[in-house]
Amino acid sequence: MDATTPGLLAPDVLDRDDLQRALGEHDFAAVFSLIKKWGGLSQNRIAAACQLTPGKVSTITSGSQRVTSFDVICRIADGLRIPGQLLGLAPRPWECQQQPQQDPPEASEEKPSDEIPWRPGATVDLAGRLTRSDLVMDRRAATRALTGTAISGAAFLDSLEGWLQPVAQTPSARRRGRLGMREVDELETTARAFRRWDHRYGGGLRRKAVLGQLNEVAVALDDHQDAQVEQRLYRVMAQLAGTAATMSWDSGLQRHAQDYYRLALRAAHAGKDQAFGANVLAGMARQMLYNSRPDDALQLISLAQEGARGIVGPRMRAMLHTREAWAYAAQGRAAGFQRATARAAEALDETRPDEEEPYWITYFDEAELAGVTGGRLLDLARKDPKQHAEQAAAQIQAALSARGTEVSRSHALDRIGLAECYFLVGDVSGAVGETQRAVEAARLTQSDRVRTQLGQLYPYTVGHSASRPVREARDSIRDLLSS
């Protein structure tokens, strides 16, 4: 076998989280089952490739026999062209012969000249480029996009500094547009509907519908509209781009999500909507936190607070403080976390029933604060369970009691977090019951974030001496993640 020998498994199969977990644990019953399901290989094909008998593959797949022989593991790796690192092996000889291929440039990557100054016309052009390339993305391009990572660091943060600068003058009109306030009202209603749907269900099932609407708004802005209409259109563009970002993220498209966040920030800037721009920066910070970049997240929150100081209401201030607290928790700074969380609670206490705040921040209430606080305490509990796990469970339970199941993505994440809390304190019975409820909740959402969190719960259920209920919980997680 050499570097030119074609592999039996497509790259998107080897990239599956459930298959990689099974490989890492040498759970070859799950490995063969997943390869049969997603790789389209028959039992005989697997046997021939791995130099095993079909009967041997059958007993391994049924769980009747475990693979413990180093020689057999190597034959499986070489026969199915599974990289050594996925099985805890050194790189296989055929890997060393492969020549690395350079990835094609991202179709959505924007030109540096668009960054400074932040011209509204450049924002419209960017929206057109992003949506056009995304709407025609085929399956192969979508698979490649799943491997794209969000960029970070000083260059990325510097590119956002234009958020603090005045809006540049709009270039002269290209054509005469005729949109009126009634049409803009309809567009705003559509943007709200998409955002409500995403907040409730998660996932990316309507992502392309959002992109199509976003493209239409870009076309309308390419015409010369009345000044008031134009400003509102930029705000609609910002809201649609923000929703496209979260939907892309929920679909596992990290780089695309970041591109739409950047577009949303530019559109908010062009529409002079500092409050929503700060909200976008908070979303970008959350993405950095999920990607283990708490330092970058703190910088983004600082930029949001600076740009919206004296403009945003108490709910928005509270939300920004929770993102700050999240970053401190990720850094292991318990005192900073407690301080920022207290500020969030103080800000939320300042809300008044008669005070009007933007619709997109009304979700942030006591239940949301409890859920976010519980999640961050769980971050701390992973390092110090005795100090933080019980408090994390109490906060998450409060969130579950307050907001119910109607917000399915948040509900599923709360259930997963509570199950992990029980595992950390040693309450296996409670953890198993909560894991089953978490799996049922996860079935109601298409969110990739939910599945990622559920995958992080899986290792708690692994162990040769695990009881039957724990094994059943592990199987339920694996079944969902492989579906």
Number of C-alpha atoms within 10 A of each C-alpha: 10 11 13 9 9 11 13 17 16 12 12 14 18 19 13 14 15 25 25 17 20 19 22 15 17 18 17 24 21 24 21 24 19 22 20 15 14 18 17 14 17 15 19 15 16 21 19 15 16 20 13 16 13 16 12 13 21 17 13 20 20 14 14 10 14 14 14 10 9 10 10 14 18 17 17 20 21 20 18 19 21 22 17 17 13 19 20 12 13 11 14 16 13 15 17 11 11 11 8 8 6 6 8 7 7 14 15 18 13 15 9 8 9 16 17 13 15 24 20 23 19 20 25 23 16 23 27 20 17 21 24 16 13 18 14 11 14 10 9 9 13 14 16 15 18 18 14 15 15 17 14 13 10 10 9 12 15 10 15 18 15 17 22 14 11 12 17 14 11 12 11 8 11 9 11 12 16 12 17 13 13 10 13 17 15 11 21 18 13 16 23 18 12 18 22 17 14 24 19 16 19 27 24 25 16 14 20 17 14 22 23 16 19 25 23 17 21 23 15 18 24 20 16 19 19 14 9 11 20 22 20 21 28 26 26 27 33 30 27 29 32 31 29 31 29 29 29 26 24 25 21 23 24 22 22 28 26 24 24 30 27 24 24 31 31 32 31 30 30 30 23 17 19 21 22 27 28 29 26 28 26 28 22 25 27 22 21 22 19 12 14 14 18 23 16 20 29 22 17 25 25 16 20 24 22 12 19 20 14 10 13 18 20 21 23 27 23 26 25 25 24 26 28 27 29 29 29 24 24 20 17 14 14 16 12 17 25 17 14 21 24 16 18 25 21 14 18 21 14 11 16 10 5 6 8 10 15 12 10 15 16 11 12 14 19 16 20 19 22 21 28 24 26 28 24 26 30 27 21 23 22 15 13 13 20 12 13 22 25 20 18 29 24 16 24 31 19 19 23 22 12 15 17 12 15 10 17 24 25 26 27 27 23 26 24 29 29 29 26 30 30 22 22 22 16 12 13 19 13 15 24 22 15 22 30 20 16 24 23 16 21 27 17 15 23 19 26 21 19 27 24 15 15 26 18 14 19 19 12 16 22 14 11 7 8 13 11 9 15 21 17 16 22 21 15 18 24 20 14 16 19 16 10
